[in-house]
Structures are given as C-alpha cells and as structure tokens.
Amino acid sequence: MSDNLLIHRHWMANQVDFREAVVHPFPVAVMDERELWAEKIRAAVSRRKPAIRDFFDLDYAVQRTGLNLKSSVLAGLVEKKLAVKGNGPVDMSMERLANLRGQVEKELRNVLRNEDFQRFDLDRIWADLHHLSLKSR
C-alpha cells in the first residue's frame, strides 16, 4: 500500500464521525413483497430463456422466509401478470426442466455459498410451481 493511500485512509478515518448520518434519508420506491414474488414466479414459468436464478430465489424464499406459494392472493397476482400482453406462454415442459438442470452447476455453484447451493432443490420448487402454474393457466 502506498504512503499516500495510508495517509488518506488515516485522514478519512479521523474526519468522519460515524455516529452521524453520512447519507441523509431519502424516499425509495419499492414493490410490495407479494408483487415482487408474483413477478418472480411469472418470470420463472414464462421467461423465454429459462433462468435458474428465478427458481433458486423462489426455493430460497419458500424454505427460508416462509413464502406461501399456495396463497390465493399470490396466485391471483400471478394470474394477472401472466395475462399481460407480451409475456411468453407458461412453459413447464420437461425440456425446460432439463435446460434448468444443466444450469444448476454452471450458473449457481460459483455464486452461492456452499450451504445455500446444497439446500437448493430444483425438483421441489419445480413441483410447487408446476402446481401453481397449472391452476393459473
């Protein structure tokens, strides 16, 4: 580390009072949590090019946060999202599942903690979504 960088870091540490807000509060627009998960489900079942990250996110949410895929409110939101013009059709085919299986190691292994990778169960979330999407379409 250069002397200039060390001096700069030391100076910064002495200049900033971390007990005070460095960034003042500001409004942030966010989606309702149910809306967010409905959008993730829509993407998982109708994205033209399937993405394993959608299925991982949903499986994680079901297992770790208690996301209830059987919620009628969530199912209604998914139904509305799937009905929007321009969405791809629901695709829960065996070819899509095979494509996703090929992505697990390649797309997830290097970006997840080992514990999260080991807990992910594509077949479990696939079955849950298959049930939901068949009711929706």
N, C-alpha and C positions, 0 to 999 in steps of 0.2 A: 504494500500500500504506500502510495507516495506521501511525502511530508505534507503537501498541500491538502490532500484529502483528509489526513488525520487532523490537521488544524481546522479545516472546515467542519468536520464532524464534531470536534470538541466545541467549536464556537456555536454551532447549531444547538447542541445539547444544552448549552448554557443560556441560549436566547429564547427558547420556547418553554413556556410554563404549561406543562401538560395537564394541569388541573383546570385550565380554562379551555373552552371550546376552540378548536383550531378552525373548524368549519361551522359557520352559523347554520342553524336549522333552516331547511327549505322543504317545500312540498314535493312529494313524489307520487306520481300516479301509478297505481298497481292494480292488477286484476284480482278479483275475488278468487279465493282459493278454489272453490268449486269450478269456476270458469276456467281457471288455469288447468286443472286436471281434465276437464272435459275437452279442452283444446289438445292436450297431450294424448288423450285417448283417440280423438279424431285423427290426429297425425299418425298415431301408431297403426290404426286399421285402414287408413285410406291414402297415406303418403305414396306417391307414385314409385319412389325408390325407397324400400323399407330401410329404417334406421334402427339398429339395435339399441341405441341410446334411449329411444322412446320407451321401449319395453323394459330396459333397466330402470329408468326413472319411475315407471309405474309400479314395478315389482318392489322397488325400494320403498316407495310411498305406502304401498299396501302392508308390507312387512314391518316397517319402522315407524310409520306415522298413523297407521290405522285407517288409511284411505279405504272407504267402503264402496267398492265397485257395484254393490247391489242397491245403492241409494237410488230411489226413484227420481229425486231432484237431479242427481248427476246424470242418470240415464236420459232424462228429458233434455238437459243441456247438450248432451252428446247427439241426441236425435236432431236438435235444431242445428247444430254445427254441421252434421253430415248432410243436411238438406240444403245448405248454402250452395248456390250455383258455382261451379268451378272446382269443387272438391272432386278428387278421384273417387271411384267406387270403393266400397268396403271390399278389402281383399284379405280373406283369412284362409287362403289356399295352402295346400301342402307345399307348393313351390315357394311361396313366400316364407313359410316356416323354415324350409331348407336354406333359403337365402340368409335368413336371420341367424340360423345355426352357424353358418360359415363366417358370420361377422363377430361372433362372441369372442373368440380368441384374438382375432386380428384387430378388432376395434375397442375392446374393453380391457383386456389383460394389462396393457401398459398405462392405462389412465385411471385405474381403480386400485384402491388398497386391496391387498390380498383377501382380507376378511370380507369386504364387500363383493369381490369377484366370486368368492366361494359360496356366498349366500344367494347369489343371483340364480334364479331358476326360470329359464325361458319357458319351459313346458308349463309351469304353474301359471305364469302370467298370461301365456297364450290361451290356456283353457279358460281363465277368467274373462279375458277379452273376447274370446270366441263366443262365449255365452252371452255377453253383453251386446256384441255387435249383431248377433243373430236376432236378438229381441229388437234391436234398433232398426234393422233393415229387413 
